[in-house]
């Protein structure tokens, strides 16, 4: 969907002026452990933007922290986002927000949506472009405490529509791949019940590149990512 954020992003990418990207969220964006030493989606985006697109003066800053929820991110917003004076801020979060494990306070999908709206408003006050990524689906049998993730993904979609924010629907894309299996779980994309593996991160990177208009036919990175995703189907 073309909106003012999309037009601003196209304008930024059309000039040689350096862009500061902040990519934040929880363990999926943090990108440790579950890729088994392979690149996560932030690493792939780094190669695509600063390599294939030749934007070598751009800065890609990953401030995600494993286990974090949206409320924690808001409380630490100055450190995680504002201090870097970004032009683009991406957020993938919700896998921990939806948890009913009892280790953290239970919040509703409406609470989560309100926090997302607050985050978007703060990013825009910085003069930056917000981009939201839905969390991936989970294996509810082995992670029953995260069974509400579809509801939270839908809440993020609602916020994105209402606030006219660019949305990368990771949940829906993973769910499509899950339909290829009898159990409906996209195990070819997951390292455990809710963390993407290296193939899952490749798919996230492809979706993010498409949404942001970064996909070019001559991109070696995208060709390689398509190969990774195709190899595991």
C-alpha positions in Angstrom: 0.0 0.0 0.0 1.4 3.4 -1.0 1.2 6.0 1.8 3.2 8.9 3.1 5.7 6.5 4.8 6.3 4.6 1.6 6.8 7.7 -0.4 9.3 9.1 2.2 11.2 5.8 2.1 11.5 5.8 -1.7 12.7 9.4 -1.4 15.4 8.5 1.2 16.6 5.6 -0.9 16.8 7.7 -4.1 19.5 9.9 -2.6 23.1 9.1 -1.6 22.6 10.7 1.8 23.3 8.1 4.5 20.3 6.5 6.3 20.4 5.2 9.9 18.3 2.1 10.4 17.4 0.8 13.8 16.0 -2.7 13.9 14.6 -3.7 17.3 12.4 -6.2 19.1 13.0 -9.5 20.9 15.1 -12.6 20.5 14.1 -13.2 16.9 15.6 -9.9 15.8 18.4 -10.2 18.4 19.3 -13.2 16.3 21.4 -15.3 18.6 21.6 -19.1 19.1 18.7 -20.2 16.9 20.3 -19.7 13.6 23.2 -22.0 14.5 25.8 -19.5 13.5 24.1 -18.5 10.2 23.0 -15.0 9.4 19.7 -13.7 10.8 17.4 -11.4 8.8 19.1 -8.2 10.1 22.4 -9.5 8.8 20.8 -10.3 5.4 19.3 -6.8 5.2 22.7 -5.3 6.1 24.3 -7.1 3.1 21.5 -6.2 0.8 21.5 -2.5 1.6 25.2 -1.8 2.2 26.3 -4.3 -0.3 24.0 -4.9 -3.3 22.4 -1.5 -3.1 25.8 0.2 -2.6 24.5 2.2 0.3 27.8 1.7 2.2 27.4 4.9 4.3 24.1 3.7 5.8 24.2 2.4 9.4 22.3 -0.7 10.4 21.9 -0.9 14.2 20.3 -3.9 15.9 19.1 -3.1 19.4 16.8 -6.1 20.0 17.0 -8.0 23.3 16.0 -11.6 23.8 13.0 -12.0 26.1 11.8 -8.5 25.8 8.2 -7.3 25.5 6.8 -4.1 24.0 6.4 -2.4 27.4 10.1 -2.9 28.2 11.1 -1.5 24.9 9.0 1.6 25.5 10.6 2.1 28.9 14.0 1.9 27.3 13.1 3.8 24.1 15.7 6.5 24.4 18.5 3.9 24.6 17.1 1.4 22.1 15.9 3.8 19.5 16.0 7.6 20.0 19.7 7.9 20.8 20.6 6.7 17.3 18.6 9.4 15.5 17.2 6.9 12.9 15.4 7.6 9.7 13.9 4.0 9.6 12.9 1.9 12.6 11.7 -1.7 12.3 10.0 -3.6 15.1 9.3 -7.3 15.3 7.8 -8.1 18.7 4.9 -10.0 20.3 6.1 -13.6 20.9 6.8 -12.7 24.5 4.0 -10.2 24.9 1.4 -13.0 24.3 3.0 -15.4 26.8 0.7 -16.7 29.6 3.6 -18.5 31.4 3.1 -16.7 34.7 6.7 -15.5 34.7 5.6 -12.1 33.4 2.3 -10.1 33.9 -0.5 -11.3 31.6 -1.5 -8.6 29.1 -4.3 -8.5 26.6 -4.0 -8.1 22.8 -5.6 -4.7 23.3 -2.8 -3.7 25.8 -0.3 -4.9 23.2 -1.9 -2.9 20.5 -1.9 0.3 22.7 1.8 -0.2 23.3 2.4 -0.6 19.5 0.5 2.6 18.9 2.6 4.4 21.5 5.8 3.0 19.8 4.7 4.2 16.3 3.9 7.6 17.7 7.3 8.0 19.3 9.1 6.9 16.2 7.2 9.4 14.1 8.0 12.2 16.6 11.7 11.4 15.9 10.9 12.1 12.2 11.6 8.4 11.4 9.6 5.9 9.4 8.1 2.9 11.5 7.9 -0.6 10.0 6.1 -3.4 11.8 6.7 -7.1 11.5 4.3 -9.6 12.9 5.7 -12.4 15.0 5.8 -15.9 13.4 3.4 -18.7 14.3 4.3 -21.1 17.1 3.9 -24.8 17.7 1.1 -24.5 20.3 1.5 -28.2 21.4 5.0 -27.5 22.6 4.6 -23.9 23.5 1.1 -23.6 24.9 1.9 -20.5 26.8 2.2 -18.7 23.5 -1.0 -20.0 21.9 -2.4 -16.4 21.8 0.2 -15.3 19.1 -2.4 -15.4 16.3 -4.5 -12.9 18.2 -1.5 -10.6 18.8 -0.4 -10.8 15.2 -3.9 -9.7 14.2 -3.7 -6.8 16.7 -0.5 -5.7 15.0 -2.2 -5.8 11.6 -5.0 -3.6 13.0 -2.5 -1.1 14.4 -0.7 -1.0 11.0 -3.9 -0.4 9.2 -5.1 2.3 11.6 -1.8 4.1 11.8 -1.0 3.5 8.1 2.3 1.8 8.9 4.2 -0.5 6.5 3.6 -4.1 7.7 5.7 -7.2 7.0 3.3 -10.0 7.8 5.7 -12.7 8.8 3.0 -14.7 10.6 0.9 -15.0 7.4 3.9 -15.9 5.3 5.1 -18.6 7.7 1.5 -19.9 8.0 1.4 -20.3 4.2 4.4 -22.6 4.4 2.9 -24.5 7.3 0.0 -25.5 5.1 2.4 -27.7 3.1 2.5 -30.0 6.2 -0.1 -32.2 7.8 0.4 -30.7 11.2 0.3 -27.1 9.9 3.6 -26.2 11.6 6.2 -24.6 9.3 9.0 -26.7 10.8 11.2 -26.1 7.8 11.4 -22.5 9.0 11.7 -23.0 12.8 14.5 -24.0 15.1 12.2 -24.7 18.0 8.5 -24.1 18.7 8.7 -20.3 18.1 12.2 -19.2 17.0 12.9 -19.1 13.2 15.9 -21.0 12.0 18.3 -19.8 9.3 15.8 -20.6 6.6 13.1 -18.7 8.4 15.3 -15.7 8.7 16.0 -15.8 5.0 12.3 -15.8 4.3 11.8 -12.8 6.7 14.6 -10.9 4.9 12.9 -11.6 1.5 9.6 -10.3 2.8 11.1 -7.3 4.4 13.1 -6.4 1.2 9.9 -6.7 -0.9 7.8 -4.6 1.5 10.5 -1.9 1.6 11.0 -1.9 -2.1 14.6 -3.1 -1.9 14.2 -6.1 -4.2 16.3 -5.8 -7.4 16.6 -8.3 -10.2 20.4 -8.1 -10.1 20.7 -8.6 -6.3 23.0 -11.5 -5.5 21.8 -11.4 -1.9 18.1 -11.9 -2.9 19.1 -14.7 -5.3 20.9 -16.5 -2.6 18.0 -16.0 -0.1 15.5 -17.4 -2.6 17.8 -20.4 -3.0 18.0 -20.9 0.8 14.2 -20.8 1.1 13.7 -23.0 -1.9 16.2 -25.6 -0.7 14.3 -26.3 2.5 10.8 -26.6 1.1 
